[in-house]
Amino acid sequence: MAEIREYRGHIRNWRGLCAELGVDITLPREKREPALISAAYEKWGRDMGEHLYGMFAFCLWDEKNEKLFAMRDHFGTKTFYYYITSDNRLLCGSSVRDIMAQEGFVKELNEEMLQIYLTLTYVGGEDTFFKGVKKLMPGHFLEFKNGVLTVDRYWKPGFNPDTTRTIDDWADEIHTTLKSIMTEVLEPNETAESFLSGGVDSSYVLAMSDVKVTDSCGYDDERFDESPLAKQTAELLGRENNRCRITPEMYFDIVPWVMENMEQPLADASAIVFAIGCRAAAEHTKICYSGEGSDEFFGGYNMYRNAERYGDNLKNFYVGNTNIMKEDEKQRILQNYNPNMLPVNLVKYIYDETEGLDPLTKMSDVDIQLWLEGDIYLNVDKMSTAAGLEIRMPLTDRRIFDIASRMPSEYKVNDVTNKAAFRTAAAKVLPEEIAFRKKLGFIVPIRIWLADERYNEDVRAKFRSESAAKFFRVDEIQAIFDDYIAGNSDNWRKIWTIYTFLVWYDIYFK
């Protein structure tokens, strides 16, 4: 049998796989899942990913063929990295810090990644801020044999719209499929809680589960506080609700811990809230459900409403859910600027793959392949792991995506709402005012807190630091900050993106 070197994840269809592969179904999960991975590799080799449903990243040693084999799941819910040493050895694993600790690793900053980061607010694509350290991308496997590295793709999103069905047909299939998946995400001896916001995704997951306790985050400022909506939903469904009250002091204090455990900088302001929420939930549960995936699959973001207007021009500018800084601004503020290091180059292959498809599908596919992996799933994986919590995301599943891949865009975004078919499915178990509630997003008061001298001392210090001067023209980034303080609140994202990079840099390189 293949020897498992590292495995992280949760295989949902383990019962069927145990029967098919001859693995003892009574084994505890920590022994059963590695045994399943090993047996699946023995039977299917490179094609094993097509037989697995769930979240996973692993590497194993194939003694028979004397090679190392690694694979990451279809959507990239678990991180996996690799690095080739100067003497041509492969270092790999789910943690950059584990790779850094191994003999032969040389720590160098990949400064050009900063140009990508300032636009996307996350590390997009296969390269990282550590020179030579690459991500094994979603739907990919790698082999290392006789000093030769092979990286290949075993799965990619495909779209084949079926125009013969009604919105109710699609809603029925979503509902039936999610009902089936919910029987797999928790094992008989496990208990879970569920993260709950005011939105339809987490509410739908909750309604389809039997968890008794929900976990929400809230603020004193009612303009940003979704927790009352979450509490109402929990009460409506007969569940308990824990509210974690997040203060600005708590938010800023945890930023270094987040950047250290994220291993790559991430300027998604909601990541800090999620980290706090994970630590709070971990005090009373080991497993929590979360609702990621459906926005990208089913057209949940408000910007998707502009898809038709963008048309063929998308490929010239749409690089995903976030696009914070344009090239002229980066050229103005950076000490070193490479005109060939363009974010649009990261998505060219995606537009090639979606040639001939409608604009909404193209936008969704960019977000599925780039944003989900680089931001959403990185955040969920790293922050939950650091907190000692395991997150399971029922809506992130190949069977759910399969429905979305066949659904015409008119049933995703229409004149009335986004995620139309998905909301129709959710309305089978939720009141319409919840199922069709306007998407609020994961709102954070950071736009206001950053301007408050009681909280922004470290931000100001970082902008004037030696580290800042290495990468930025300090007068230029200070001008962005001053413009924000003077009232241009839209600048907060740029400030937060610069700040999170500097916090991360000082942890790993100062």
C-alpha positions as CSV (number, residue, x, y, z in Angstrom):
1,M,0.0,0.0,0.0
2,A,1.0,3.6,-0.6
3,E,2.5,5.3,2.5
4,I,0.6,8.4,3.5
5,R,3.0,11.2,4.4
6,E,0.5,13.9,5.1
7,Y,-3.3,14.1,4.9
8,R,-5.8,16.9,5.8
9,G,-9.5,16.9,5.0
10,H,-12.8,15.2,5.2
11,I,-14.0,12.6,2.7
12,R,-17.8,12.7,2.4
13,N,-18.5,9.6,0.4
14,W,-16.4,7.4,2.7
15,R,-19.1,4.8,3.2
16,G,-19.3,3.9,-0.4
17,L,-15.5,4.1,-0.8
18,C,-15.0,1.7,2.1
19,A,-17.2,-0.9,0.4
20,E,-15.7,-0.4,-3.0
21,L,-12.1,-0.4,-1.8
22,G,-12.3,-3.0,1.0
23,V,-11.4,-0.6,3.8
24,D,-12.7,-1.5,7.3
25,I,-15.7,0.8,7.8
26,T,-15.4,0.5,11.6
27,L,-12.0,2.2,11.7
28,P,-11.9,5.6,13.5
29,R,-11.9,8.5,11.1
30,E,-8.2,9.4,11.7
31,K,-7.2,5.9,10.5
32,R,-10.0,5.3,8.0
33,E,-9.4,8.3,5.8
34,P,-5.7,7.8,5.2
35,A,-6.5,4.1,4.5
36,L,-9.1,5.3,1.9
37,I,-6.6,7.7,0.3
38,S,-4.0,4.9,0.0
39,A,-6.5,2.4,-1.3
40,A,-7.9,4.8,-3.8
41,Y,-4.4,5.6,-5.1
42,E,-3.7,1.9,-5.5
43,K,-6.8,1.4,-7.5
44,W,-7.2,4.6,-9.6
45,G,-3.8,6.3,-9.4
46,R,-3.9,9.8,-10.9
47,D,-7.6,9.4,-11.6
48,M,-8.5,9.0,-7.9
49,G,-9.7,12.6,-7.6
50,E,-12.7,11.8,-9.7
51,H,-13.9,9.3,-7.1
52,L,-13.6,11.5,-4.0
53,Y,-16.1,14.0,-2.7
54,G,-15.1,16.4,0.0
55,M,-12.2,18.5,1.2
56,F,-8.6,17.2,1.0
57,A,-4.9,17.7,0.4
58,F,-2.4,14.9,0.8
59,C,0.9,13.5,-0.3
60,L,2.0,9.9,-0.3
61,W,5.0,7.8,-1.1
62,D,4.5,5.2,-3.9
63,E,7.1,2.6,-3.0
64,K,6.4,0.4,-6.0
65,N,7.1,3.2,-8.5
66,E,9.5,5.1,-6.2
67,K,7.7,8.4,-6.5
68,L,6.0,11.0,-4.3
69,F,2.4,11.8,-5.3
70,A,0.3,14.7,-4.0
71,M,-3.2,15.9,-4.7
72,R,-5.4,18.9,-3.8
73,D,-9.2,18.8,-4.0
74,H,-11.2,20.2,-6.8
75,F,-11.8,23.7,-5.3
76,G,-8.7,24.1,-3.1
77,T,-10.3,24.0,0.3
78,K,-7.1,22.8,1.9
79,T,-3.8,24.4,1.3
80,F,-0.8,22.5,-0.2
81,Y,2.7,23.9,-1.1
82,Y,5.9,22.6,-2.7
83,Y,9.5,23.8,-3.1
84,I,12.5,22.5,-5.0
85,T,15.8,22.8,-3.1
86,S,19.1,23.8,-4.8
87,D,20.2,20.1,-4.7
88,N,16.9,19.2,-6.4
89,R,14.9,17.7,-3.5
90,L,11.2,18.3,-3.2
91,L,9.9,19.8,0.0
92,C,6.1,19.8,0.3
93,G,3.2,20.0,2.7
94,S,0.1,21.9,3.8
95,S,2.0,24.5,5.7
96,V,4.6,27.0,4.4
97,R,6.2,27.1,7.9
98,D,6.7,23.3,7.8
99,I,8.5,23.6,4.5
100,M,10.6,26.5,5.9
101,A,11.8,24.4,8.8
102,Q,13.2,21.7,6.5
103,E,16.8,21.4,5.4
104,G,17.6,23.0,2.1
105,F,14.9,25.8,2.3
106,V,16.2,29.3,1.5
107,K,13.9,32.1,2.6
108,E,13.7,34.8,0.0
109,L,11.0,37.3,-0.6
110,N,9.2,37.2,-3.9
111,E,8.7,41.0,-4.1
112,E,6.9,41.0,-7.5
113,M,4.0,39.3,-5.8
114,L,3.3,42.6,-4.1
115,Q,2.0,44.0,-7.4
116,I,-0.6,41.2,-7.6
117,Y,-1.5,41.6,-3.9
118,L,-2.1,45.3,-4.1
119,T,-4.8,44.7,-6.8
120,L,-6.3,41.4,-5.5
121,T,-5.8,41.8,-1.8
122,Y,-4.7,38.2,-1.7
123,V,-2.0,36.0,-3.2
124,G,-3.6,34.9,-6.5
125,G,-2.3,32.1,-8.7
126,E,0.4,29.4,-8.0
127,D,3.2,31.7,-6.8
128,T,3.6,32.9,-3.3
129,F,5.4,35.7,-1.4
130,F,8.2,33.1,-0.7
131,K,10.4,32.8,-3.7
132,G,10.3,29.2,-5.0
133,V,7.3,28.2,-2.9
134,K,4.4,27.3,-5.1
135,K,0.8,26.3,-4.4
136,L,-0.5,23.1,-5.8
137,M,-3.5,24.6,-7.4
138,P,-7.1,23.2,-7.0
139,G,-7.8,20.2,-9.2
140,H,-4.1,19.4,-9.6
141,F,-1.7,16.6,-8.6
142,L,2.0,16.5,-8.6
143,E,4.5,13.6,-9.0
144,F,8.2,13.7,-8.1
145,K,10.3,10.8,-9.5
146,N,14.0,10.5,-10.1
147,G,14.4,14.3,-9.5
148,V,11.8,15.2,-12.1
149,L,8.7,17.2,-11.0
150,T,5.4,16.8,-12.9
151,V,2.4,19.0,-12.1
152,D,-0.8,18.3,-13.9
153,R,-4.5,19.0,-13.8
154,Y,-7.1,16.3,-13.1
155,W,-10.2,18.5,-13.0
156,K,-11.4,21.9,-14.1
157,P,-14.8,23.7,-14.0
158,G,-16.8,23.1,-17.1
159,F,-20.1,24.7,-18.1
160,N,-22.8,23.3,-20.3
161,P,-26.1,25.2,-19.9
162,D,-29.3,23.3,-20.2
163,T,-32.1,25.6,-21.4
164,T,-34.9,23.0,-21.2
165,R,-35.7,23.3,-17.4
166,T,-37.6,25.7,-15.3
167,I,-36.3,27.6,-12.2
168,D,-38.4,25.2,-10.0
169,D,-36.7,22.2,-11.6
170,W,-33.3,23.7,-10.7
171,A,-34.4,24.5,-7.2
172,D,-35.7,21.0,-6.7
173,E,-32.3,19.6,-7.8
174,I,-30.4,21.9,-5.5
175,H,-32.5,21.0,-2.6
176,T,-32.5,17.3,-3.1
177,T,-28.7,17.3,-3.6
178,L,-28.0,19.4,-0.6
179,K,-30.3,17.1,1.5
180,S,-28.2,14.2,0.4
181,I,-24.9,15.9,1.1
182,M,-26.0,16.9,4.6
183,T,-26.2,13.2,5.5
184,E,-22.4,12.9,4.7
185,V,-20.9,16.0,6.3
186,L,-21.2,14.7,9.9
187,E,-20.4,11.3,11.2
188,P,-22.6,9.4,13.7
189,N,-20.2,10.0,16.7
190,E,-19.7,13.7,15.9
191,T,-21.5,16.9,16.9
192,A,-21.3,20.3,15.2
193,E,-22.4,23.9,15.5
194,S,-23.0,26.2,12.6
195,F,-21.8,29.7,11.7
196,L,-24.8,31.9,11.1
197,S,-25.0,35.4,9.5
198,G,-28.0,37.2,8.2
199,G,-27.6,35.8,4.8
200,V,-29.3,33.0,2.9
201,D,-26.3,30.6,2.6
202,S,-25.6,30.0,6.3
203,S,-29.4,30.1,7.0
204,Y,-30.0,27.4,4.4
205,V,-27.2,25.2,5.7
206,L,-28.6,25.6,9.2
207,A,-32.1,24.7,8.2
208,M,-30.9,21.6,6.4
209,S,-28.9,20.4,9.4
210,D,-29.8,19.2,12.8
211,V,-27.3,21.3,14.7
212,K,-28.6,22.8,17.9
213,V,-26.2,25.7,18.4
214,T,-25.3,28.6,16.0
215,D,-22.4,31.1,16.2
216,S,-22.5,34.7,15.1
217,C,-20.4,37.8,15.3
218,G,-21.7,41.3,15.9
219,Y,-20.7,44.9,16.7
220,D,-22.0,47.7,18.9
221,D,-22.5,49.8,15.7
222,E,-26.0,48.7,14.5
223,R,-25.2,49.9,10.9
224,F,-22.8,46.9,10.6
225,D,-24.4,44.4,12.9
226,E,-26.0,41.4,11.2
227,S,-26.2,39.4,14.5
228,P,-29.9,40.4,15.3
229,L,-30.9,38.9,11.9
230,A,-28.9,35.8,12.7
231,K,-30.5,35.5,16.1
232,Q,-34.0,35.8,14.6
233,T,-33.2,33.1,12.1
234,A,-31.9,30.8,14.8
235,E,-35.0,31.4,17.0
236,L,-37.3,30.8,14.0
237,L,-35.6,27.4,13.4
238,G,-35.5,26.5,17.1
239,R,-31.8,26.7,17.6
240,E,-29.6,28.5,20.1
241,N,-27.4,31.4,19.1
242,N,-24.0,32.5,20.5
243,R,-23.0,36.1,19.7
244,C,-19.4,37.1,19.8
245,R,-19.2,40.9,20.3
246,I,-16.2,42.2,18.4
247,T,-14.7,45.5,19.5
248,P,-12.1,47.6,17.6
249,E,-9.5,46.8,20.2
250,M,-10.1,43.1,19.7
251,Y,-10.0,43.4,16.0
252,F,-6.7,45.3,15.7
253,D,-5.0,43.2,18.5
254,I,-5.4,40.0,16.6
255,V,-4.1,41.1,13.2
256,P,-0.5,39.9,13.8
257,W,-1.8,36.5,15.0
258,V,-3.9,36.3,11.8
259,M,-1.1,37.2,9.4
260,E,1.3,34.8,11.1
261,N,-1.1,31.9,10.9
262,M,-2.3,32.8,7.4
263,E,1.3,32.4,6.3
264,Q,0.5,34.7,3.3
265,P,-0.8,38.3,3.8
266,L,-4.5,38.6,3.3
267,A,-6.3,42.0,3.2
268,D,-9.9,40.7,3.4
269,A,-11.1,42.6,6.4
270,S,-13.7,39.9,7.1
271,A,-10.8,37.4,7.7
272,I,-10.0,39.1,11.0
273,V,-13.6,38.7,12.1
274,F,-13.7,35.1,11.0
275,A,-10.5,34.4,13.0
276,I,-12.1,35.9,16.1
277,G,-15.3,33.9,15.4
278,C,-13.3,30.7,15.0
279,R,-11.5,31.1,18.3
280,A,-14.9,31.9,20.1
281,A,-16.6,28.8,18.5
282,A,-13.6,26.6,19.4
283,E,-14.3,27.2,23.1
284,H,-17.4,24.9,22.9
285,T,-17.2,22.9,19.7
286,K,-14.6,21.1,17.5
287,I,-16.7,21.2,14.2
288,C,-18.6,24.0,12.6
289,Y,-20.6,24.3,9.4
290,S,-20.1,27.3,7.1
291,G,-21.8,28.4,3.9
292,E,-19.0,29.2,1.5
293,G,-19.3,28.4,-2.3
294,S,-22.8,29.2,-3.4
295,D,-22.1,32.9,-4.3
296,E,-19.5,31.9,-6.9
297,F,-21.4,28.9,-8.1
298,F,-24.9,30.5,-8.4
299,G,-24.3,34.2,-9.1
300,G,-24.4,35.7,-5.6
301,Y,-22.4,38.9,-5.9
302,N,-24.0,42.1,-6.8
303,M,-21.3,42.9,-9.3
304,Y,-22.5,40.0,-11.4
305,R,-25.5,42.1,-12.3
306,N,-23.2,44.1,-14.6
307,A,-22.0,41.0,-16.5
308,E,-23.9,41.6,-19.7
309,R,-22.8,45.3,-19.7
310,Y,-19.2,44.3,-19.5
311,G,-19.5,41.8,-22.3
312,D,-16.3,40.8,-24.1
313,N,-14.4,43.6,-22.3
314,L,-14.2,41.4,-19.2
315,K,-11.0,39.8,-20.2
316,N,-9.2,43.1,-20.2
317,F,-10.0,44.1,-16.6
318,Y,-12.0,41.5,-14.6
319,V,-9.5,39.6,-12.4
320,G,-11.9,38.6,-9.7
321,N,-14.0,39.8,-6.8
322,T,-11.5,42.4,-5.8
323,N,-9.6,45.0,-7.9
324,I,-8.3,47.6,-5.4
325,M,-5.4,49.3,-7.2
326,K,-4.9,50.0,-10.9
327,E,-1.4,49.8,-12.5
328,D,-0.8,53.6,-12.6
329,E,-1.3,53.9,-8.9
330,K,0.9,50.9,-8.1
331,Q,3.6,52.4,-10.4
332,R,3.3,55.6,-8.4
333,I,3.6,54.2,-4.9
334,L,6.0,51.2,-5.4
335,Q,9.8,51.5,-5.2
336,N,10.1,48.7,-7.7
337,Y,7.5,48.2,-10.4
338,N,7.6,45.5,-13.2
339,P,5.2,46.4,-16.0
340,N,5.0,42.8,-17.0
341,M,3.7,41.6,-13.6
342,L,0.0,42.2,-14.4
343,P,-3.0,40.6,-12.5
344,V,-4.8,40.1,-15.8
345,N,-2.1,37.6,-16.9
346,L,-3.3,35.3,-14.0
347,V,-6.7,34.9,-15.6
348,K,-5.9,34.7,-19.3
349,Y,-6.2,30.9,-19.3
350,I,-9.6,31.1,-17.6
351,Y,-10.9,33.3,-20.4
352,D,-9.5,31.0,-22.9
353,E,-11.3,28.1,-21.3
354,T,-14.6,30.0,-21.2
355,E,-14.4,31.4,-24.8
356,G,-17.9,31.5,-26.2
357,L,-19.7,31.4,-22.9
358,D,-21.8,34.2,-21.5
359,P,-20.2,37.0,-19.4
360,L,-21.7,35.9,-16.1
361,T,-20.2,32.5,-16.5
362,K,-16.8,34.0,-17.2
363,M,-17.0,36.2,-14.1
364,S,-18.1,33.2,-12.0
365,D,-15.3,31.0,-13.3
366,V,-12.6,33.6,-12.5
367,D,-13.9,33.8,-8.9
368,I,-14.2,30.0,-8.6
369,Q,-10.6,29.4,-9.8
370,L,-8.8,32.4,-8.3
371,W,-10.8,34.2,-5.5
372,L,-12.1,31.1,-3.7
373,E,-8.7,29.5,-3.5
374,G,-6.7,32.6,-2.8
375,D,-9.0,34.3,-0.3
376,I,-12.1,32.5,1.0
377,Y,-10.7,28.9,1.4
378,L,-7.3,30.1,2.6
379,N,-9.0,32.1,5.3
380,V,-11.3,29.3,6.3
381,D,-8.6,26.6,6.4
382,K,-5.9,28.6,8.1
383,M,-8.0,30.4,10.7
384,S,-10.0,27.4,11.7
385,T,-6.9,25.2,12.0
386,A,-5.0,27.8,14.1
387,A,-8.1,28.0,16.4
388,G,-8.3,24.3,16.8
389,L,-11.6,24.2,14.9
390,E,-12.7,22.1,11.9
391,I,-14.9,23.8,9.3
392,R,-17.1,21.8,6.9
393,M,-18.7,23.6,4.0
394,P,-21.7,21.6,2.6
395,L,-22.2,24.0,-0.3
396,T,-18.7,23.5,-1.6
397,D,-19.2,20.2,-3.3
398,R,-18.7,19.0,-6.8
399,R,-22.3,17.8,-6.9
400,I,-23.5,21.3,-6.0
401,F,-21.2,22.8,-8.6
402,D,-22.4,20.3,-11.2
403,I,-25.9,21.8,-10.9
404,A,-24.6,25.3,-11.3
405,S,-22.5,24.3,-14.3
406,R,-25.6,23.2,-16.1
407,M,-27.8,26.1,-15.0
408,P,-28.4,29.0,-17.5
409,S,-27.3,32.4,-16.1
410,E,-30.8,33.7,-16.3
411,Y,-31.7,31.5,-13.3
412,K,-28.7,32.8,-11.4
413,V,-29.0,36.6,-11.8
414,N,-32.2,38.2,-13.1
415,D,-33.9,41.6,-13.0
416,V,-35.2,41.0,-9.5
417,T,-32.5,39.2,-7.5
418,N,-29.2,37.3,-7.6
419,K,-28.9,33.6,-6.9
420,A,-32.5,33.2,-8.0
421,A,-32.7,29.4,-8.3
422,F,-30.6,28.9,-5.1
423,R,-32.9,31.2,-3.2
424,T,-36.0,29.4,-4.5
425,A,-34.5,26.2,-3.2
426,A,-33.8,27.8,0.2
427,A,-37.3,29.0,0.4
428,K,-38.5,25.4,0.7
429,V,-37.2,25.5,4.3
430,L,-36.9,29.2,5.1
431,P,-39.4,32.1,5.1
432,E,-39.2,34.1,1.9
433,E,-37.9,37.2,3.7
434,I,-34.8,35.2,4.7
435,A,-34.4,33.2,1.5
436,F,-34.7,36.4,-0.7
437,R,-33.0,38.8,1.7
438,K,-30.7,41.2,-0.2
439,K,-27.1,40.2,0.0
440,L,-25.4,42.3,2.7
441,G,-21.9,40.8,2.5
442,F,-19.8,40.3,5.6
443,I,-19.7,43.9,6.7
444,V,-16.9,45.1,9.0
445,P,-16.7,48.6,10.5
446,I,-13.0,48.9,9.6
447,R,-13.9,51.7,7.2
448,I,-14.7,53.8,10.3
449,W,-12.2,52.3,12.8
450,L,-9.2,53.0,10.6
451,A,-9.8,56.7,10.9
452,D,-10.0,56.7,14.7
453,E,-6.8,57.7,16.4
454,R,-7.7,55.4,19.3
455,Y,-7.2,52.4,17.1
456,N,-5.0,53.2,14.1
457,E,-1.7,53.9,15.9
458,D,0.0,50.7,14.5
459,V,-1.3,51.5,11.0
460,R,0.2,54.9,11.1
461,A,3.5,53.5,12.5
462,K,3.7,50.9,9.8
463,F,3.2,53.5,7.1
464,R,6.2,55.4,8.4
465,S,8.4,52.4,9.1
466,E,11.7,51.2,7.6
467,S,9.8,48.2,6.1
468,A,7.4,50.5,4.3
469,A,10.3,52.5,2.9
470,K,11.8,49.3,1.4
471,F,8.8,48.8,-0.8
472,F,6.8,52.0,-1.1
473,R,7.3,55.7,-1.6
474,V,6.3,56.6,1.9
475,D,5.1,60.1,0.9
476,E,2.7,58.5,-1.6
477,I,1.2,56.0,0.7
478,Q,0.9,58.6,3.4
479,A,-1.0,60.8,0.9
480,I,-3.5,57.9,0.5
481,F,-3.9,57.7,4.3
482,D,-4.3,61.5,4.6
483,D,-6.9,61.6,1.9
484,Y,-8.8,58.9,3.7
485,I,-8.6,60.8,7.0
486,A,-9.9,63.9,5.2
487,G,-13.0,62.0,4.2
488,N,-12.3,59.8,1.2
489,S,-13.5,56.6,3.0
490,D,-13.1,54.5,-0.2
491,N,-9.4,54.5,0.4
492,W,-9.7,52.2,3.5
493,R,-9.2,49.1,1.3
494,K,-5.9,50.4,-0.1
495,I,-4.7,51.3,3.4
496,W,-5.7,47.9,4.8
497,T,-4.0,46.1,1.9
498,I,-0.7,48.0,2.4
499,Y,-0.9,47.5,6.2
500,T,-1.6,43.8,6.2
501,F,1.4,43.3,3.9
502,L,3.6,45.2,6.2
503,V,2.4,43.3,9.3
504,W,3.0,40.0,7.5
505,Y,6.5,41.1,6.2
506,D,7.7,42.2,9.7
507,I,6.7,38.8,11.1
508,Y,8.4,36.7,8.4
509,F,11.2,38.8,7.1
510,K,12.2,41.6,9.5
